């Protein structure tokens, strides 16, 4: 009991220590970014390929289909959906630049005005405000199967040049990307869930995997404090990797100093 109590006490102190380190790193990164320091994130091939995809649509004279999947911002999926909406704004801007029509399919009613505002602003920034109309946002029922049927039917009938799905992807990932593949679309996806990544990788030309979705949202918006949080996460990951390496080395030579420090 004494040993267990000491271990729990050490683990509690370690938790507070790492929490303090994380707060310091986040605060430092955000404050320095807000003072004008440039933060460079590595280029993401999927985001860099958006102009190429829109240009392809322009050459084909075909529209682009976009979806943030069957999720909203009122659950734990909020961060994924918001990231997908951020990328939607960039896609709309490129569509305005190249004069390409865009369709955004959503099954959450309160995302209708959000999508309309993002697309309208995107076309305005792209220099083609006259191309925008409210019908670019298409609402389906919130029932997942109906959403998948609506999107699949559109893809098979209209055969858009590009099919994109970025957000809190569930079962619709398989159905929507499968329909897009059959329709011959160029496909791009941002899939944060592990069990749908194989589907996205095998059916898409470009894919954002896991946390790349959040990094991509910060990348396209280019807001200093958002990019700073991505940088802070990378620093924390680097610290954890160093601790794991030190723990492995210590364990291999018979020392448990790292385990005791962490309270494991």
N, C-alpha and C positions, 0 to 999 in steps of 0.2 A: 504493500500500500504506500509506503514511504517513497519507493522508487517511482511508482506510478504518479504520485502526487508531484514529485520533483519534475518528472517528464512533462506533465500537464502544465506546470508552472512555467517551464522553459518554453513550451510551445506557445503559451499565451504571450509571453514577452516577445517571442519571435514574430508572432502575428502583428503585434503592435509596431514592432521594428519595421517590418516590411510595409505596413500601412503607411507609416511615417515616410519611408523612402519613396513610396509611390506618390504620395501627396507632394513631396518636395519636387520630384521629377516633373509631375504634371504642372505644378504651379510655375516652376522655372521655365519649362518649355513654352507654356502659354504666354507668360509675361514677356519673354524674349521675342516671341513671334509677334506680339502686339506692338513692340517697339520698332518693328520694321525689319527684323532679321529674316532673311529669305530661307525658307525650308524647302529642300529638294526631296521629293518623293520619286522613287524609281518609276519609270514609265510602265504603264500597264498596256500590254498589246491589245487587249479588248477595247479599251477606251481610245487608243491611238487609231484603231481600225474603224471607228464610227464614221469619220468623213469618207472613208473608202466605201463603206456599206451604203451610205446615203448617195454617194456619187453613182454607185451601181444602180440604185433605184431610179436615179435621174436618167441614166442611159436607157434603162428598160421602159421608162414611162410608167412605172408601177409604184404603188404606195409602200409604206413601211408600217408594220404592225408592232405595237408595243404593249406589254402587260407587266404589272407589278405583282402578278400572281393573285391567288384567292385569299388575300389577307389585308388587314387594315392597320390602323395605328392605335387601336384601343386594347390591344393585348400585348403579350411578350414579343410579338412579331414586329412591333412598331419600328425598331431600329432598322430592320431589313427593308420594310416598306418605305421608310423615309429615304434610305439610300437609293432604292429603285426610283423614287420620285425625283431625286436630285439628278440621276442619270437621264431621266425623261426630259428634264429641262435642257440638257445638252443636246440630246437627240433632236428636240424640236428646233433648237437654234441652227443645227446643221441642216435640217429639213428646210428651214427658211432661207438659208444661204444658197441651197441648191434648187429650191423651188419644188420640193417633193411633198406630196400629201402624206399625212400621218394619221393613224388610227390608234387610239389608246383604249384598250378593253379593261374595264374594272367591274368588280362585282360588289363593291362597297359604296353605298350611296353617297356618303359624305366625301368620298374622293373625287366625285364628279366636278365640283367647283375648283378643287385643288388642281386636278389635271387640266381643266380648262385654263386656269390662270397661268400655269407653267407653260402650256403649249402656246398660248397667246403671247406671253412674254418672249418665248423662244423664237417665234416667227418674227416678232418685232425686232429683236436683237439681230436676227439673221437678215433683216432688210426686206422681208416680205409680209408685212402685217396684213395686207389685203387677202392673203391666202387662208388665214385662219377662219374657222367657223366652229360653233359650239358642237356640231355633230361629229367632230373629230374624237370626242370622248363618247364612248358607247357603253352604256350600263346594262349589265345582265343581272338576273336575280342573284341574291347572295348564296343560293344553293350551289355547291361546288360542281355537281354534275351538269347542271344547266350552264354554268360558266364555261366548262370544258366543251360542251356541245356547241355553244355559241361561237367560241373562238375557233374550234376545229372546223365548223361549217364555213366560217369566213375565210379561213386559210385555204380550204379546198376549193371554194367558189372563186375567190378573187385572186388567189395566188400572188400575194404581195412579194416584192423583191426580197425583202428582209423581214425576218421574224425575230423579235427580241423579247426576252422575259428576264427581268431583274427584280428580285424581291424575296419575300418569304415563301419560297416555293414548297409546295406539297405535291400531292398526287397529280395535280394538273401539269406538273413538269413533264412527266412521261407522255401524257396525252397531247399537250400543245406542241412539244418539240417533235413528237412522232408525226403529227399532222403536218407540221412545217417541213419536215424532211420529205414526206410523200409529195407535198406540193412543190418541192424543188426550191424552197427559200434558202437564202443565205441566213444562217442562224447565229445569234449571239445570246449568251445567258450569264446571269450572275446567280450562282447556286450556293447558299451558305450551309445547306444541310448535307451532311456526309453521305447519307444513303441515296441521294439523287445526283451526286456528282458524276458517277459513271455514265448515267443517262445523258447528262449535259455534254460531257467530254466526247462521247461517241456520236452525238447528233449535231453538235454545234461546230461552227468554224472558229469561234472565239469564245472562251469561257473564263469567267471570274470564279475562283474557287475559294470558299470559306471567307476569311476576313478580307480578302481582296475586294469584296463588294463594298465594305465600309471605306476602305482606302480609296476606292474609285470615286465614291461620292464626295469625299473631301478633295480629291484631285480635280474633279470637274468644277466644283464650286470655287476652289482656290481661295477659301476663307482662312486667314492666318491661324485662328485658334483651333479650327477643325484639323488643319494639317499638323498643328502642334501636338494634338492628342494622339494622332497616328505615330508621330515621332516618339512621343513618350512611351507608348506601348512597345515600340521596337526596343527602346532602351531597357525597359523592364524585362522583356524577353531575353535580351542579351545577358542581363544580370542573372536570370534564372538558369540560363545555359551554363554560365561560368560556375554557378553553385553546383549544378549537376555534375560538371566535369571534375570539380574539386572533390565532391562526394565520392565519385567513382574512383578517383585516384586514392583518396584516403581509405576507402573500403578495401581496395586491392592490396594495400600495405598493412591491413589489419587495424586501422585506426577508426574509431567511431566519433571523432570530434565533430564532424559535420552533422551527424545524426543527433548528437546531444544538443548541439546549438539550435537545430531546427525543432527539437522536441519530438522526433519521430521514434 
